[in-house]
């Protein structure tokens, strides 16, 4: 004798309800997963900047207290930031600070023929002369193969290890390096080009971007909280909201 078993099939309405619930759950989870990925990349970026800080500290120890390579003006005798895109890739500050292992030296390109403009990354590639630690994982294919820029004002103001004249701030409030806009080539930040060079929200509108400070700690801050540390001598207080910075 056979025992009949009844099978219950989903009705169309039940199936639509299940699909709707699934869609709602996915919609709730996606922002959380996206936020987790963003936070993870921010943490890795902070680790990279700490390593940059360690290398700059070692550089300062071996180079008279200068935090990074500086040039000396032939006319004024004053220091200035001079190891960026005005020089071919193998002569820029990443090579001088990190001494990148495996970098092709002498370079395959003609150094004497190099010009700052136009941008010719295929002819003068920066990647072989840039350590991976200078790439933020949230920065996709940045120009000149680096994500971080140094604070040029430190060179312009002759700031070295042991300096204390920071416009009323402490060394934990003065920025040494920050994140740059991907489609910008610069290796330095200044308050005059802060709006165009510095990436302010790489890790989201709630976090902002990462900055390395003179005491070598790394902080994730929003734009207005970072601006004073770029040039504390000229920018003692942040500007009012939505007011552009000018010099």
Secondary structure, DSSP 8 states (H G I E B T S, - for coil): -----------HHHHHHHHHHHHHHHHHHHHHHHHHHHHHHHHHHHHHHHHHHHHHHHHHHHTTTBSS--EE-TTT--EE---STTS-GGGSHHHHHH--TT--SS-SS-GGG--SSS--TTTS-SGGGS-GGGS-TT--S-GGG--EEEEHHHHHTT-BTT---STT--TTTSEEEEEB-TT---SEE-GGGHHHHB-S-TT-TTT-EEEEETTS-EEEE-HHHHHHHH-TTT-SS---TT-----
